[in-house]
Amino acid sequence: MLIGAGITVVGLLVSVAWAEETRGRTLAETSALPGRSRRSAAGGERLREGDLERS
């Protein structure tokens, strides 16, 4: 039980240290963050900026 609690605390600390703050940003701004890759579920092609606004 304590091992699981320790793993959870370590995971929380790593997440807080590495995750970028997104409060106050729009969905489009957070989607454009570096390292983000969005693919459609059907064909696997990359979505271009503006594809979601058209639908």
C-alpha positions as CSV (number, residue, x, y, z in Angstrom):
1,M,0.0,0.0,0.0
2,L,2.8,2.4,0.8
3,I,4.6,1.6,-2.4
4,G,1.6,2.5,-4.4
5,A,1.2,5.8,-2.5
6,G,4.9,6.5,-3.1
7,I,4.5,5.9,-6.8
8,T,1.5,8.2,-6.9
9,V,3.3,11.0,-5.1
10,V,6.3,10.7,-7.5
11,G,4.0,10.8,-10.5
12,L,2.2,13.9,-9.2
13,L,5.5,15.7,-8.6
14,V,6.8,14.8,-12.1
15,S,3.5,15.9,-13.7
16,V,3.6,19.2,-11.8
17,A,7.2,19.8,-12.7
18,W,7.0,19.0,-16.4
19,A,3.4,20.0,-17.5
20,E,3.0,23.4,-19.0
21,E,0.4,25.8,-17.5
22,T,-2.5,26.2,-19.8
23,R,-4.8,28.4,-17.7
24,G,-5.9,31.4,-19.6
25,R,-5.0,30.0,-23.0
26,T,-7.5,29.1,-25.7
27,L,-7.9,25.6,-27.1
28,A,-6.2,26.7,-30.3
29,E,-3.2,28.0,-28.4
30,T,-2.8,24.8,-26.3
31,S,-3.1,22.7,-29.4
32,A,-0.3,24.6,-31.1
33,L,2.2,23.9,-28.2
34,P,5.4,22.3,-29.4
35,G,5.4,18.5,-29.3
36,R,1.7,18.1,-29.9
37,S,0.7,15.9,-32.9
38,R,-3.0,15.5,-33.8
39,R,-4.1,12.8,-36.2
40,S,-7.6,12.0,-37.3
41,A,-9.0,8.7,-36.1
42,A,-10.0,7.5,-39.6
43,G,-7.2,8.1,-42.0
44,G,-4.2,9.0,-39.9
45,E,-3.4,12.2,-41.8
46,R,-2.2,15.2,-39.8
47,L,-4.7,17.9,-39.2
48,R,-3.8,21.3,-40.4
49,E,-4.4,24.5,-38.4
50,G,-7.9,25.6,-39.1
51,D,-9.3,22.2,-39.9
52,L,-11.4,22.1,-36.8
53,E,-12.8,25.6,-37.3
54,R,-14.2,24.6,-40.7
55,S,-16.3,21.7,-39.4
